[in-house]
Amino acid sequence: MLSDIDYMNRALDLAERGRGTTSPNPMVGAVIVRGNGTIVGQGYHERAGGPHAEIVALDEAGDLARGASLYCTLEPCCHVGRTGPCVQRIAAAGLARVIAATVDADPRVSGRGFDYLRRQGIDVAIGTGRERALRLNRAYFTFKTRHRPFVIMKAATSLDNKVAARAGERTQITSGDSHRHAHAVRAEVDAIAVGSETVLVDDPMLTVREIHRRRPLTRVLFDRRLRVDPSARVFSTLDAGPVIIVTTPRSIAKNPARARELERRGAEWEPIRGGGLADAFARLGDRQIVSLLLEGGATLQAAAWTAGLVDAVHLYVAPVTIGSGGVPWIGAECASVASLEDRRTISLGPDVFMEGYVHGID
């Protein structure tokens, strides 16, 4: 018969299937096992508002859940949200044992789900597969504990750490393999953020291409001086998701005609007040943006890094050099890849992709 960690790994594999579709909820998987080791029910949380993993597994198991063990990758919920409390269904099903990977960081749960199950006479064990479960939901745990989005700082550079051949000029450095990988990341996050200089120079659409995305993608433009042109291409893609401009109330007041035209084009406002960038990120969290891909530019990335608002770094490196006249990636001065946790390096055609995290898992 398989061990607890084997069944938990099965539940974690199932949870992975929800990548990119469950936000603002976490990815969760569940497996129900009889005493003889037979799996009688399993499932995962597919989307926010849909049934939770435990409920999917219980529905599949039916009466066979009575006396069985439930393996779940996160503490079952005990509050009423878009769906009912999972703990009540678990208790009513007559499960004998619940094995969970970790406690839920949501303050509405945070151990209360386990307490409820114990009061119903169910044996509860916590910690099997914990590290993998925490890694799986890094963004969710950051969102719940730091009250802001999980921020990924992304750059594409040459071997000599240049992001463009000349200032104010867009330069394609990395290969199609890297571009496809970057769009796969875009397909998973809740939002993409860039500074006004990036919009002025590159005029990006900030959409997901070549990969199907099943929910809107929020685009965030940091534009303190309200320089973004209302004709920017990003405003022609509102069917892909909303466009939010983070700026100051003063800039809106000083540029009323531009502000009105941006509103007409579909822009939403997120005013920067006394708290600066940290306050702006917290406000994005209030919009239920759990994960944010910080694609540029240099000023915005450096400010986010200095403020301690970056959680992960994605670096695409092409096997080319640009030379002393090129524009250096400011992140190279801020984020030493060697100092990051859980580093990973893979090949993407001729390029190399490096990923690392600023904080280890708790």
N, C-alpha and C positions, 0 to 999 in steps of 0.2 A: 504494500500500500504506500502511496505517496505521503510525504511529510507536510507539515503545516506550511513551510516555505514554498514547497512545490505548488500547493493550491493557491497561495498568495501570489506567486509569480503568474499563475494563470489569470487571477483577477487583475493584476497590474497590466498584463498583456491586453486584456479586454478594455481596461480604462484608456489605454493608448489610442483606441479607435475613436475616442471623442476629441482628439487633438484638433483644435481650431474651431470647434463647434459648440462647446459647453459654456463659454464665458457669458456672464460673470461667475458662473458656477465652476467648481473644480472638475477635473476628469476623475471618474470613479468607476471601479469595476467590482463585481461581486460574484461569488461562486458558492453554491450550497452543496454540501457533501454528506452523504449518509455514513453511518458507522462502519460500513463495509468498504468505504473508500469510493463509492460510486457518486459521480457528479449528477445531481438531479435537477439543477437549475443554475443558470448563469446569465449575466447580462452586464451592460454598461450604460452610463448616462450619456445619451446621444446629443442632447441639446437642452439649453435653458428653457424651463417650462415643461419639458417632457418628463416622463417617469424616471425616478432615480434608479440607480443600478440595483439596489437591494429589492426594489419593487419588481423590476423586470425578472430578476432571479426567482423571487417568490412566486410570481405568476406562472413561471415555467415549471417550478417544482410542485405546485399545488399541495395536496395532502402529504406528499413525500417529504415536505419540509419539517413536519413534526418530528422532534427528537434529533434533528440533523444539526450540522455545524454550518455557520455562515462565515465565509472569508470575505472581508470588505476592505478596500484600500484606504478608507477614511471613516472616521466615526460617523455612525448613522445620525441623521438629523432628528431633532426633537422639537422643532418649531413649525409653525404653519407659514409657508411662503406661497409660491405658485402651486405647490403640491402639499399634501398632508405630511405629518411626521412619520418618518420611516420606522422609528422605534415602536410605534403602536402596532404597525403591521407585523413587525418582527415578533413581538410578544404574542400577538393573536395567532400567529402561525405555529406557535409551539416549538420554536427552535430551542435547542438545549444549550448551544454554545455560540458565541460570537468572537471571532478572531479579527482584530482590526490592525491595520498597519500603523496608524497614528491618530492623534487627537485632532479634531477640526479646529482651526484657528478662528473661525467665526465666533464672535463673543456670544451669539445666541445659542451656540452649541457648547464648544469648549469643555468637554467632560460631562455635560449634563445628559447627553445621550447615553453614555456608558452608565451613569448613575441610575437612569430610568430602567435600563435593561437589568441591572443587578437587583433592583427592587422587585422586578418581576420574576426573580429566581433564575435568571439566565447567567451562565458562567461567561465572563468577559476576560479576554486576554488581549493585551495591547503591545505592539512593537514588532511583530513579525513583518519583515520587509520594509521597515520604517525608512531606511535611507533611500531606497528606490522610490518609495511613495513621496518623500519630500522633494526629491529631484524632479519627479514627474510634474508636480504642481508648484514649482518654484514661484511662478508668477502669482498664483492664487495666494500662497502664504505671504509673499511680500505685500500684496495688495491689502490683505487683512491685518498685517502687523505694522506696516509702515504707512498705511492709509493714503496710498498713491499708487500709480501704475508701476509694474515691473518694467524697467527701462533697459532696452538693448541699444548700445551705441554701435553703429555699423559704418564701415568704411571699406573702400576698394582702393588699394595703393599699388605702386610699383615697388620693386625691390629696394629702392632708395627712399621709400616712405613718401612718395609724391602722389597727390590726388589729381593734379592737373598739370598740363604743360605750361600754362600761363594763367595768371590771375584773371578772373572774369571770363574764362573760356572753358567750355565743357570738353572734357577729354575722356574718351572711352578707353579704359585701361584693361579691364578683365574680360574674360571669354564668355561665350554664350552659356557654358556650363555654370559659371558663377552667377550669371544673370538669372538662370532658371532656378538655381538654389535660393537666391535672394527673393525671388517671387514666391517660392514655397514658404519662406519665412513670413513674407507679407500675408500670405493666405492664412497663417495661424494667429497673428497678433490682432488686437482690437483696433489699433490706430498706428498711423505713420506720422512722424513729426519732422518738419524741416524749418529752417530759418528763412527770412525774407530774401536773403542774398541768393540762396539756392533757387527760389522761385524766379527771381529776376534773371539769373544766369542760365539755368537749365530749363525753366518753364515745364516742369514735370507734371504728368497727370496723376501720379501717385496712386495707381491702380494695380490690381493683380492681373497679370497676363499669363496665358498658356495653362493656368491652373484654375479649376472651378472653386469658387468661394461661395459658401452657402449663406452668408450673412453680410450685412453692410460693413464697409471698412471706413472708419473715421479718419479724415485727414486733418492734421493740426498744423497751422502756419503760425510760427512765432514771429511777430512783426510789430515790434515796439513803436516804430515811427510811422506805421501804416503806409508802407511803400509798395505793397503788392498791387499790381495792376488788375483792375476788374476783368480785363480780357485774358487773364492767365488761363491756361488750358485746364487747370484743376477744376475750375468752375463749370466746365462743360461735361463733367463726369459725375454730377450729383446723383445719378442713378446708382453709382457704385457705393455711395455713402455720403454723410454730411461733411462739410468743410468748416472747421472752426478756426477763427483768427484770434490769437492771443495777443492783446495789445493793451495800451493804457487808455483810461477814459479821456485823458488829456489829448491824446492823438486823435481820438474819434471826434472830440469837440473842435480841434484845430483843422480837421479835414472833413467837414460835413458833407461836401459833395461826393468825395470819394467813398466815404462811409455809406452814404445812401446807395451809391452804385454797387458797392460790394454786397450790401444787403439785397439789392434787387437781383444780383447774380446768384444769391442763395447762401451767402456767408452767414455763419452764426458767430456771436461774440463771446469771448471769455476774457473779461477785463483783468489786467494785472494790477494788483493793489499793493499794499505795503510789504507783503511777504515775498515779493519777487518771484523767482523761478520755482522755489519750493511751494509757494502758495498756488502758483499756476498748475503745477503737477497735482497738488492735492485737489484742486477744483476739477481736473480731468478725472481723478479718481471718483469724485462725487457723481460724475457722469457714467459711472460703472465701466470705465476704461481700465481693464486689469493689466493689459500688456501694451507697451508702446515701443515702436521701433524708431529710434532717433537716427535718421539718415543724414542729417547735415543741417547747416554747414559748420564750419570750424568754430565760429564764435559761440554758437548754441551748444555744440558738443563740449567745448572747453568749460563753459559756464555750468553745464549740468554735472560734469565730472568734478569741478572744484566745489560745487555745492553738495557733493555726496549723493547725487541723485541717479547715478548709473549703477546698474546691477549686473550687466553682462556686456561683453564686447564680442562683436562679430567682425572679423577682419579677413578680407579677400585680397590675396597678394598675387600679382601677375609677374611672370618671369621677364620683366623688362625694366630698364632704367630710364629715367627722364632727364636727370642731370640737375645742375645747380640752379638753372633757371626755372625749375618747376615749383609748384606750390606744395609745401610740406603738409602732411596730415598733422593737425594740431594734437590729435589724440596720441601720437607717438611720444609726445612730451608728457602726456598725462598718464596714459594707461600702458604700463609695461606689461606685455603679455606674460612674461615670466613671473609676475607677481600675482597672477590670477589663479583662482581655485578651479578644480575639475577641468583642466585644460584638455582640449581635443583638437586634433589636426587631421584633416582629410584632403585628398586630392580631388580637384574638380577640373578635369581635363588638364590643361597646362598650368592651372592656377593651384594655389594652396589656400584652404579655408581654415582659419584658426578661431576657436571659440573658447571663452573662459568666463568665469564668474568672479565678481568682486568680493562676494561673501560666500563662505562655505555654508552647507546646510546646518541648521541648528540641531 
